[in-house]
């Protein structure tokens, strides 16, 4: 059932094999490079923010690391072919034919976003919303260019949400608090 639904969604989103010009350039740039925008908002709070902002940034980084590790394990255990390997479509991104589930780009952006959305930091929640929107749009671009199915992006969101819940658990909060204190003692000059 899910495969049939994701195939129909893929057909509705995927680019035509004749895609060229500015549309192709923009989609490729967004699909490959926008993921680097996700971590950028976490840097200023680490350097200049109050404790709540630093804690939100550390939890987001911890959640992202856990989510990406989980995604790598899932994709190595379960080989789900990429659309361009089974369908007569172009491989616009010249992607390797490895497992497509879950999307690493989506996993990173959703983990950052979800972790910041549940933080106590107001700026963190604002940046979290931005990261989630970025995750959806990067996911769309990667589907559009034939590197992923919609289910790969949904799977990335689920893996990210689970990682964020683990980091938000009592044990995860303890580790996050220690990382924040260690980071403060090691890197930040002023503890506000």
N, C-alpha and C positions, 0 to 999 in steps of 0.2 A: 504494500500500500504506500509506504513512505517513498520507496524507489520510484513508483509510478508518478507520484505527486512531484517529487524533486525533478524527474525527467521533464514533466510538463512545464514546471517553472523555469528550468534551464532553457528549454526551447523558446520560452517567451522572452527571456533576458539575453541570451547569447547573441553576439554580433554576427552579422552576415560574413561570409568568407570573402566578400569584396570590400570590407571596411578598409579605409585608407585615409590619408591626409591628417588634418587637425584632430578629428575625432579619435583616430587611432593613436595619435601621439599623446593626446590628453589622457585617454583611458590607460595606456601603457605607463605613462608617468605616474598616474594616480595609483594604479594597481601595484607598482613596484616601489614607489618612493614615499607615498603618504604615510606608511607605517612608521617612518622615522619621526614624523611629527608627534606621534602619540606620547613618547617619553619626555618630550621637551618641556611641557608645563610642570613636570615634577622637579626640575632642576632648581628654579628660583626658591621654592619653599625649603629645599634642602640647605641652601646657602643662607637665606635671609629670613625664613619664616619662623613663626613661633612654634612651640612644641607641637601643637595640634597639626600644623601644616607639615612639619617634618615627619611626624608619626604617620600621617596620611600618605606621604610620598614613600616612606619605607614600607608600609603595608602594601602599597600598590606595586612596588618593585618585588617584594616577597611573593605576592600573589601571582605576578607575571612569571617569575622564575618557576614557581610550582606548576602553573598552568602549562607553560611551554614544555617542561619536563614531562608532564602527563601526556601532552599532545604527541611528543616524540615517541613515548612508550606505546600509546594507542596506535599510531600510524605504523610502528614497526611490527606490532602484533597482528593488526588487521589491514591487509592490503586492499584498499578501495581504489580502483583505477580512476585516473583523471579522465575528464570528458574527451579530450583530444586523442586518447588512446583507444577509445571504443566507438567514437562517433566520427563521421566524416566531416570534421571541422578543423580549422587552422589552429595551430599551437602558437598564438600570437606572442606569448611571453617566452618562447623557446624554453619552456619548463622541462625539467627532467621527468620521466614517466614514473615517479615514485607515488606512494600512496597520497591520496588527496584529502583524506579524512583524519583529523579535523584540520582546518586551515591554520597554519602557523601565524600568518599575518592577523587573521581575525582573533585568534587566541590571545595574542599579545595585546591588541587594542581593547578587546572586551575585558580582559583581566585588569588592565589599568583602569578602564572606565568604571567597571563594577566596584572595584576596591575603593576608588575615590568617591563614588556615589554614596557609599555607606559610611564614609568618614565623618568625623565631627567638624571637619574644616569646611567652612562655607566656600572658600575658593577651590578647595579640593573637589567638592560636589559639582561646582561649575565646570571645572576641567574634566571631571568624570563624565559629565553629559557630553562634552565635546569629544572625548575619546570614544564613547559608544557610537555617536553619530559617525565618527571617522571609521570605526570598525564596520558599521553597516555599509558605508559608501565604498570602502576598500573591498569589502566582500562582494558588493555588487560589481565592481570593476573587474574583479578576478573571475567572477562567473561570466560576465560579458565577454571576456577575452578567452574563455574556454579552459581555464586552469582549475576551476572548481565547480561542483554542483551546489545548489542552495543548501542541501543537507550538510555539506562540509562547513558552511558558515554557521548554521544552526548548531552543529556539533561543537564548533569553536566557542560559541557563546555558552553552551552547557558546560564544557570543560572549564572555561574561565569562571563561571559562576560557582562550580564546585570548589575550585581552588580558592576563591575569595571566601567561601563559607568555611573552609578549613583554616584559613588565616584568621578569620573572625572568631574562631572557636577559642575556648579558654587557653588551650595549649598554644595555638597560633598567636594569640594576643600576647602571651608571655614571651614567646620568641621575638615577636615584633617589637615589644617594649625593650627587650635587651639589645636588639639591633639598633634601635633608635638611640639608646643611651651610649652604646659603644660608638656609634657614628658621631654622636655629639662630642664624646671625649676625644675621638680620633681626628675629626675633620673640622668641626665647627668651632670658631673662635669664641663666639658669644652664645651662651645658653639663656634665652629669654624666658 
